Amino acid sequence: MEFDLPKTITLLVGLVALGTAALVGMGVMATSTVLMMVTPAMLVFGAVCLAIGIKHGEYRALN
């Protein structure tokens, strides 16, 4: 499977949506807390990790 931008974004958003649904479904914390604090943090963390991973992959491919 080749990853391009639409597939990568779809997988990232899907993973975050799955995590959000699990947290809301388990009732570990209030739904408003999950939606307003945890979900955006998961998206930002995922995007940062994705960017670092892409840069590391480019470095490994060139060296």
Summary of the structure (lengths in Angstrom):
residues: 63
radius of gyration: 14.7
end to end distance: 23.6
largest distance: 47.4
contacts: 136
relative contact order: 0.11
helix: 86%
strand: 0%
